[in-house]
Structures are given as C-alpha cells and as structure tokens.
Amino acid sequence: MTDEEFDACIEEILHDKKDGLHKIYSAYSTYIYVIIYDIIKNKEDAEDVTTEFFIKIWKIAGKYQTGRGHRAWLGKIAHNMAIDYIRGMKRHDSYDEIKEEKESSEEGFEAGMIEKMSIKQAISTLEDTEQKIVNMKILGQLTFQEIADILKKPIGTVSWKYRKAIEKLRRCHL
C-alpha cells in the first residue's frame, strides 16, 4: 500500500467509513501480527493484541501525520502495544499450563510436550536476530526485502542469516 492509499484510508476512517480500516487490515494484518508475535511469543495472545491494534488504529487515526511513513507508524504502535501487553500480563505458572494440556488431551500429552520442547529447544539455539527473521519469513510470510526493511538490515544479510538459521534447525532434525 502506498502512502497516498494509506492516507486515503485514514481519511475514510476519520469519516467513520469502516472500509478504510478494512483496507489497512487487509494490507497489514500479517505484518502487524509478526511484530507482535515476535515480542509476545504466544499465538493466541498475539492474535488478541493484533485485534486490539486495529481497534486502536480506528480510535487514533486522527493522530497520524502524513508523509512520515505509515509502515513505520504502524510498526511502532504494534511494537509498543506488545511491550505494554508483556508489562501488564500476569505471569502464569507453567505448572498450570501443563496441567491444562494434560487434562485436555491425556493420550497425546507426553508426545505433544516432547515435540513442543524439541521445537522450542531448537529455536532457542538461534541468535535473537535469526529467530526474528525465521518468524517473519515463516509465520509472517514476508519477503526478504520486507524483513530487511523492518530490521533495517541489508537484504543479503537477512537472507544469509535465514539460511544459517535453517541449517541450524536442520541439524536439530526439524
């Protein structure tokens, strides 16, 4: 979406036309989700915060200043909302999560826990930047150019780090 198209969508929102928000959602829902998920690291919570993000955009559309880069503005809001969520979140004891999973699926519990642990362990072997790149590429389905723009890194560095991360994951048999 170009800056001009985004400006037009903001104008629609300011005139209480939901079509403008729908266009922004269609163009940026994945981008916003990836930013939020990368911070929160929980699918359901990231989905909730992403939904809240678009409600917030509806409310604060009047604060947008044209010509300052709408992607950066959206990204900053998403980043701040995810950080605020983490700060406000009450930490749940991991025992409660394990107990709930066990109750919901007694038979596949052990296999599911082993699989989750293996994936988490494998991903934890990656550097922070590699984790972000893999999440954006696989979960967010972003191009290397989009990832490079978000991380403010050269596209060659991004693709190299992605290949390096995938090689590490393959060594973990994933």
C-alpha positions as CSV (number, residue, x, y, z in Angstrom):
1,M,0.0,0.0,0.0
2,T,1.4,3.4,-1.0
3,D,1.5,6.4,1.3
4,E,-1.3,8.0,-0.8
5,E,-3.5,4.9,-0.5
6,F,-2.9,4.8,3.3
7,D,-3.7,8.5,3.6
8,A,-7.0,7.9,1.8
9,C,-7.8,5.0,4.1
10,I,-7.1,7.3,7.2
11,E,-9.5,9.9,5.7
12,E,-12.2,7.2,5.3
13,I,-11.7,6.2,8.9
14,L,-11.9,9.8,10.0
15,H,-15.3,10.0,8.2
16,D,-16.5,6.8,10.1
17,K,-16.2,4.6,7.0
18,K,-15.1,1.1,8.0
19,D,-13.9,0.4,4.5
20,G,-10.7,2.3,5.2
21,L,-9.9,0.2,8.2
22,H,-10.7,-3.0,6.3
23,K,-8.2,-2.0,3.5
24,I,-5.5,-1.3,6.1
25,Y,-6.3,-4.6,7.8
26,S,-6.0,-6.5,4.5
27,A,-2.7,-4.9,3.7
28,Y,-1.0,-5.1,7.1
29,S,-2.6,-7.7,9.3
30,T,0.3,-10.2,8.8
31,Y,2.9,-7.5,9.2
32,I,1.4,-6.4,12.5
33,Y,0.9,-9.9,13.7
34,V,4.6,-10.8,13.1
35,I,5.8,-7.8,15.0
36,I,3.5,-8.5,18.0
37,Y,4.2,-12.3,17.9
38,D,7.9,-11.7,17.8
39,I,7.6,-9.9,21.2
40,I,4.9,-11.9,22.9
41,K,5.9,-15.3,21.7
42,N,2.3,-16.7,22.1
43,K,0.0,-17.2,19.2
44,E,-3.3,-16.6,21.0
45,D,-2.1,-13.6,22.8
46,A,-0.5,-12.2,19.7
47,E,-3.8,-12.6,17.8
48,D,-5.7,-10.8,20.6
49,V,-3.2,-7.9,20.6
50,T,-3.4,-7.7,16.8
51,T,-7.2,-7.4,17.0
52,E,-6.8,-4.7,19.7
53,F,-4.2,-2.9,17.4
54,F,-6.8,-2.4,14.6
55,I,-9.4,-1.2,17.1
56,K,-6.7,1.3,18.3
57,I,-6.0,2.4,14.8
58,W,-9.7,3.3,14.4
59,K,-9.5,5.4,17.6
60,I,-6.3,7.2,16.9
61,A,-6.5,7.7,13.2
62,G,-6.6,11.5,13.7
63,K,-3.1,11.4,15.2
64,Y,-1.5,10.1,12.0
65,Q,0.8,12.6,10.3
66,T,1.0,12.2,6.6
67,G,4.4,12.0,4.9
68,R,6.1,10.4,7.9
69,G,6.0,6.7,6.7
70,H,2.9,4.8,7.5
71,R,4.6,1.4,7.8
72,A,6.9,2.8,10.5
73,W,4.0,4.4,12.3
74,L,2.0,1.1,12.3
75,G,5.1,-0.9,13.3
76,K,5.9,1.4,16.2
77,I,2.3,1.2,17.5
78,A,2.3,-2.6,17.3
79,H,5.7,-2.8,19.0
80,N,4.6,-0.6,21.8
81,M,1.3,-2.4,22.3
82,A,3.1,-5.8,22.5
83,I,5.6,-4.3,25.1
84,D,2.7,-2.9,27.1
85,Y,0.9,-6.3,27.0
86,I,4.1,-8.0,28.3
87,R,4.4,-5.5,31.1
88,G,0.7,-5.8,32.1
89,M,0.5,-9.6,31.7
90,K,0.2,-11.6,34.8
91,R,2.7,-14.4,34.7
92,H,1.0,-17.9,34.8
93,D,2.8,-20.7,36.5
94,S,3.9,-23.1,33.8
95,Y,2.6,-25.9,36.0
96,D,-1.0,-24.6,35.3
97,E,-0.4,-24.7,31.6
98,I,1.0,-28.3,31.7
99,K,-2.0,-29.3,33.9
100,E,-4.5,-27.8,31.4
101,E,-2.9,-29.5,28.5
102,K,-2.8,-32.8,30.3
103,E,-6.5,-32.6,31.1
104,S,-7.5,-31.7,27.6
105,S,-5.5,-34.5,25.9
106,E,-4.4,-37.3,28.2
107,E,-3.3,-39.6,25.4
108,G,-1.2,-37.3,23.3
109,F,0.1,-35.2,26.2
110,E,3.6,-36.7,26.5
111,A,4.2,-36.8,22.8
112,G,3.0,-33.2,22.4
113,M,5.1,-31.9,25.2
114,I,8.2,-33.6,23.8
115,E,7.5,-32.2,20.3
116,K,7.0,-28.7,21.8
117,M,10.1,-28.9,23.9
118,S,12.2,-30.1,20.8
119,I,11.0,-27.2,18.7
120,K,11.5,-24.7,21.5
121,Q,14.9,-26.1,22.2
122,A,15.9,-26.0,18.5
123,I,14.7,-22.4,18.1
124,S,16.4,-21.3,21.3
125,T,19.7,-22.3,19.7
126,L,19.2,-19.5,17.2
127,E,20.5,-16.0,17.7
128,D,17.8,-13.4,18.5
129,T,18.1,-11.9,15.0
130,E,17.8,-15.3,13.4
131,Q,14.7,-16.1,15.5
132,K,13.1,-12.8,14.3
133,I,14.0,-13.5,10.7
134,V,12.6,-17.1,10.8
135,N,9.4,-15.9,12.5
136,M,8.8,-13.2,9.9
137,K,9.6,-15.4,7.0
138,I,7.7,-18.5,8.0
139,L,4.9,-17.2,10.3
140,G,4.5,-13.7,8.7
141,Q,5.2,-14.9,5.1
142,L,7.2,-11.7,4.5
143,T,9.7,-11.4,1.7
144,F,13.4,-10.9,2.4
145,Q,13.1,-7.3,1.3
146,E,10.2,-6.6,3.7
147,I,12.2,-8.3,6.6
148,A,15.3,-6.2,5.6
149,D,13.2,-3.0,5.7
150,I,11.7,-3.9,9.1
151,L,15.0,-4.8,10.7
152,K,16.9,-2.1,8.9
153,K,19.5,-4.6,7.6
154,P,20.8,-5.3,4.1
155,I,18.8,-7.9,2.2
156,G,21.9,-10.0,1.7
157,T,22.4,-10.1,5.5
158,V,18.8,-11.1,6.1
159,S,18.9,-14.0,3.5
160,W,22.2,-15.2,4.8
161,K,21.0,-15.2,8.4
162,Y,17.8,-17.0,7.3
163,R,19.8,-19.8,5.5
164,K,22.2,-20.0,8.5
165,A,19.2,-20.4,10.9
166,I,17.5,-23.1,8.7
167,E,20.8,-25.0,8.6
168,K,20.9,-24.9,12.4
169,L,17.3,-26.2,12.6
170,R,18.1,-29.0,10.2
171,R,20.9,-30.1,12.4
172,C,18.3,-30.4,15.2
173,H,16.3,-32.7,12.8
174,L,13.4,-30.2,12.3
